[in-house]
Amino acid sequence: MTAGQRRRCFGLLRSAGDVWACVLEINAWRRRRHDTPLTGYQALCRELSGSGPGTFGELDSAGARSVLRRFSDAWFAAAKRRKDGDSSARFPRRRRALMPVRWYHDTFTIDGRRVRIPTAQGAPPLSVRLAREVPYPVEQTRSVTLLCEGGRLFLDITAEVPVAVYPPGEGPDPGRVAGVDLGIIHPYAVAGPDREGLLVSGRAVRAEHRMHLADTKTRRRAVSRRAPKPGQRGSRRWRKYRRRARLVEGRHRRRVRQAQHEAAGMVVSWAVEQRVGVLKVGDPRGVLDIDAGRRHNLRLRQWQIGRLLQVLKDKATLAGIVVDPVNERGTSSTCPACLRRVPKPRGRTLFCPHCGFSGHRDLIAAAIIATRTPGGGPTTPTATVVLPEVVTHRRVGRHLPGAGRSRRDPRRPPAVARGSVGPRRPTPPHGGESLAHTARIHNIGSETR
């Protein structure tokens, strides 16, 4: 887009932030007067209509009402959580400089890559050009949302997509059930019928989290000396640093989000091939309430359990597959043969000291999850646990740095020449011994000891 289009788009986002701040200010006044806050969508729309045209710049009434809808939904969601006993739920009281603006059907126009965004009465029309074609028919488009992430403008398009239709006898069978175990190393481990299994590796995503954290720490240490003082927050240097930090953070989130969608797509495609009609997914969100160390908390927050569940549910619904969340407590520490608790292993192999059973820890958990019922307790049933014998391995994150053929992340520091192995081993000095470490031989026979 041109500089003028970019300026006008950011003006719409700032005007939406003004609408959000106006609602917060009105409710603050009413709270000080001990009046009932304005939270209903209809009451907020009546308050907006009384402000008059041109109050919020080029933002039209449809875009302003989308901000009011967002506030009302957030307020009632927090009220419901507090009513259910969640004291950590907070009402929306924080101001935002930029707020996403949504326009619904019949308020915008899509012509190929051109999207005409509605503006306020008297303002010139605003048309933007998309980076790629819309993958949905125009008649299926329901809404467009203008938002900013990492300093970049995006237009999020929502469309109504029909559920997949299969020929007779080839669709998902409700009688075929598969269990899904969520994890960090393996985002999805699936144990299906006919002793088939699926393991989706997410080690590239974990490496992306680690390298992004190390890169962020290094960047902060590099600018710590020349960082402006608290009174100089608006300097040009500070703005450039914050802009670069936002760009890197947004790129990291997009990379992880794409890998999550790829992993969920692999699970749904495998389930369609196996004609699985029901996916029983273990819900591990209870571990978020455990009071653990800072490292453990960071690992759990980067896991993004809710997003993994939601992405899998959305894709499974479009494929005609039912997703049932079940209690997954104890599935990774229960022996499927003798049904006794075993010590939690540090690796991927579970070994039972009572009966000598051993197997893949995540696949065992998925097989146990497949036998549980939705809404049941955290106990392993006495039903026979069918373990997978044929396992399909998949890997996500081919787009991540260091996951391709080079296997080298540009953010990783270069290896030190001293002590390196392989073709980069240093040449021994003249008349001296090699600088490389002495190789250790682990498989030593008893006769050589």
N, C-alpha and C positions, 0 to 999 in steps of 0.2 A: 504494500500500500504506500501511498504518498505520505509526505510529512503532514499534510493537512488532514488526511483521513486518520492517521495515527493520533494526531492531536484531538480530533473530535471523538474518536473511540475512547480515549482516556478521559475526555471530558464527560462522556456518558457514565463511565465507571465512577468517577468522582462525584457526579450528581447522585448516583445511586447510594454512594457512601453518605452523602448529605441527607438523603431520605432516611437511612438507617439511624444516623445521629439525631435527626429530628424526632424520630419515634422514641429513642432512648431519653432525650431531653424532656419530652412531654410526660413520659412515665415517671421520670425523676421528680418533676413538679407535682404530679398527682400523689406520688409516694410521700413527699414531704407534707402534703395536705391531708394525708391518710385517706385518700380516695382510692377507688378501685382502678387498677391499671387498665389501659387500653391494650388488649391482647387479641380480641376477635378480629378476623379478617374484615368483616362487614363494617365494624366500628372504625377500624383504621382507614378503610376506603372513604368513609364519610368524612373523616378528619382531613384526608388528602384532598377531597373535592372542595373543601372550604378554603384551601390555601390559594387557589386561583391559578390560571395558566402562567407559565414563564417563571415560576418560583424556583424550579430546579433545572434551569438552563435548557438544553436541547432534549432532556429526557422526557418522553411522552408519558401519558397516564398508564398505558399498558406495562411499560418497563418499571414505573414506580410501583404499580400494584404487585409486580413480581417480588420486589423487595419486601413489601408488606406481607405477602404470603410466606416468604422465608422467615421473617420475624415471628409471625404467628405460629408457624409449625415448630420452630425452635422453642418457643415459650411453652407450648402445650406438651411437647416431648419432655422437656425438663420437669414440668409439673407432674406428668405421669410417672416419671422415674422417682421423683421424691415421694409421691404417694405410695409407690411400691416399696419404699424403705431405703432407697439409694440416697444417702445424705450428701454424697459427693456431686450430685447433679446441680448445675448452676444455670440460672436464668440468663438470657442474652442481655448483657449490660456493658459490653466492650465495644468501643467505636472502631470503625474500620475506614481507612482512607479510600479503598476501592472495593466495591461490591459487585458481584456478578449480576448481570441484567438478563432476564429471560423474556422472550416474546413468543406467544403461542400462535397456533394456526390461524390463518387469515389476517395476521398483522404484519407479516413479512412476505417477501417474494424471492424465489430462487429461480434463476435462469442460467442453467449450466453451472459455471463457476462464479457467477455474479449473484450476490445476495444483497437485497435492498432492505436496509434496517430502518424501521420507522423512527421518526423524530417528532419533536413537539411542533405544535401548530405555529406556522410562520418561519420555521427553520428550513434551510435547504435540505433536500433529500440526501441520504448517506448510502452509498453503495460500496461494497468491499469485494475483493476478488479472493476466492479460496485458493489454497495451495494445491488442492487436488479435487477431483470430481467427487460429488456426493455419492456414496455407494448404494443409496436407496432411491426408489422412485419418488418423485416430487409429491405425489398424492399420499404417500405414507409418512411424510415428514410432519411431526407434530409440534416441535418447538425448536428454537435456536437460542443459545445462551452465549453472551459475550462475557469473557473473563480474561484475567491476566494472571499468568503464572511464571515466576522467574523473570519478570520484566518483559515477557513476550505475550502478545495478544493471541487468543484462541477463540474460535467460534465452535461451540459444542452443539452438534445437531442430533436431536432425538427423533427416532422414527419408530413406527409401529411395525414390527416384524412378525409375520405369522409363524406358528409352530410348524415344525417339519412334518411332512406327510410321507408315509412309507407304503410300499406295495403290500398287499395282504401276505401275512406270514413272514415279513422281513422287519417289522417294527420292534420296538422294545417290548419285552414280555414282562408284565408285572410280577410274574412268578419267579423271575431270575433276579436275585438280590446280590449286591456286592457291597463290601465294607470299605470305607475310606478312612485312612489315618492321616492326620495333618502333622507336619513336622517342619523343622528348620533345614536340616540337611536334605531330606526328601519332602518337598512340599506336599506331595500326594503319594501315598502308598495304598494300592487297591488290591483287594483279594476278592476275586469273582467266582462264579460257578465254574464247574468243569475243571477245577484245580488250576485256573488261570490267574495270573497276577500281573501287576504293573507297578514299576518303580520309576518315579520322576525325580531325577537328581536336580537339586538346586544349589550345588556347591558354587557355581559361577555367581549366583545371586548373593550368597554369603560372602564371597570374595569381593563383590562390588560394594557391599556394606562396609567391609573392613578397609578397603582401599579408599573409599570416600571419607571415612572417619580419619584415617591417617593423613590424607591430603588436606582435610579441613584443619587439623591440628598444626600441620606444617605451615599452612598459609597464615594462620593466626600468629604463630611464633615469628614468621617473617615480617609481619606488619606491626608487631607489638611496639617496636621502638619508635616508629614513625606514625603511630596512630594519633589522631588529633585528641586534644584534651576535651573534657566534657562540654566546655563552652564553645568548641569548634566543631560540633557535630554536623553542621551544614556546609562544611568546606568541600571544595571540589574533589580533593583527594579522598575524603571520607565517602562521598557519593559514588565515586568510581569503585572503591573497594566494596561497598555494599551492593552495587549493581553486579559486580563480578561474582560475589558470593551468592546472590539470588539466582544468577544464571547457572552456576554449578549445581546448586541445590535442586533447581527445577529439572535439570538434565538427569540428575541421579534418580529423582522420583519417577520420571518418565521411563527410564531404563528398567527400574524394578517393576513398575506397573505393567510394562509390556511382557516381561518375563512371567509375571503372575497370570496374565491372560493366556500366554502360550501353554503354561502348565495345565490350567483348567481346560483348555481346548484339547490337549492330549488325552486327558482323562475322559472327557465326553466322547471323543472320537473312538477311543478304545471301548467304552461302554456300548456305543452304538454297534460296533463290530461284534461284540459278544452278546448283543441283544439283551442287555441288562435294563430292566424297567424301573428298579428302585436302587438308589444309592443311600446307604446308611452311613452318615458322616459323623465321626466322633467330634464333639464340641469341646475343645480344650480351653475355652475362655475363662474357666475357673482358676487357671494358674495365674491369671493377671492379678488376682487378689492376694497372692502370696507375697509376704514381706521378705524380699531377698536383697542381695547386694546390688550395687550400682551396675556392675557388669552384667549381672543376670537381668536386671530391669531393662537395660538397653537392648539386650538380645531379644527379650520378649516384645518390646515395642517395635523393633524392626521386623518381627515375625509377621505382623499385620494379620492376625487370625480372622478378624471380622471381614476383611476384604477378600481373603482366600475363600471364605464360606460364601460370600455374596457373589463373587465372580463365578464360582462353580455352580451355584444355584441358578443364576441367570442363564448360563450356557446350557445347563441340563434342562431347564424349562423349555427353551427353544427347541431342543432335540426331543421333547416329549418324555423326559425321564423325571421321575419323582425323587426329591431329595428329602430324607428324613434325618434330622439331627438327633443323635443319641448320646447318652452319657459314656464318656471314654475313660473314666477313672479306673486305673488298675490294669488297663489292657496291655501296657508295655512291660508290666512286671508280674504277669500271671502266666504260669505254664499251661499251655493248652492240653497237655496230656494228663497231668494229675491235678490241675486246677488249684495249685498252691502258689502262694506268693514267693517270688524269688528276688534276690538282690538285683537292683537295677544295674544293668551293665553300662560300662563306659563306652563301649563300641557299638557296632551294629548287630552283634551276635548275642542272642539270649541263651544262656545255659542254665538248666535247672539242676541244682545239686541234689534234689530228692530222687528224681527218676532218670537223670542223665540226658534229658531231651535238650536239643540245641537247634536253633534256626534263626532266620533273619528277624530282628526285633520288630521292625516296622510292619512287615508282612504278617507276623503273628498278631500284632495289635489290630490290623485291618481285618483279619479272619475272625477275631473275637468280636469286633464291632459288628460284623455282619450277622452275628447270632443274637444281638441285643434288640430290645424293642424300644420304640420312642416313648419317652416319659418314664422308663424304668429306672431302677436304682443302680448304683455303681457296683453291682455284683455280676460275676460271670455266670451265665446260665449253664445248666447241665447238658445242653444240646451239643452235638458233635461238632467240633471245630474243624473245618476243612481247610487245610493249608495248601497254598499254591505250590505246584510242582513245575510249571512252565511260567517263567517270569520274563516279562518284556521290559527292557530298560530304555528309558528316554532321558534326554538332557535338555534343559532350557537355558536360555541366555546366550545363544550363539551371537547375538548382536552386542554383547558386553565386551569391553576391552580386555584383551588377554584370553578370550575364549575361542578365538579363531585358530588359524593354522600357526600363527606366530607364537601363540601361547605366552604373550608378553604384554603386560599392562604398562602403558607409558607412565602411569603414576607410581609404579614400583621403583624404588631407588636402584641404581645400577649395582651389580654384584661386585664385591671386592675381589681383586685379582689374587690376593694372597689366600692360599688355601682352597682355591677353586678346583673343581674336578672336571674331567671330560676334555674336550678339545681346547679349553681355555686354561689348562693346567700350565703354570709358569715353568719356564725352562730352568733347570737346576744351574746354579752359578758354577763357574769354572773352578774345579777342584773342591767343590762343596756338595752338600746333599740337597735334595729337592725341598722346596718350601711348602709343598702340599702335605696335608695330614696323612698319617699312615692309615691305610685301609684296614678295616676290621672285618674279620671273617667270622660269621655267626654260625655257620653249619660245619662245626668241627666234630669229627668222629671221635668215639671213645678211645680208639687205638692211637690217636695223635696227642692225647692229653698227657 
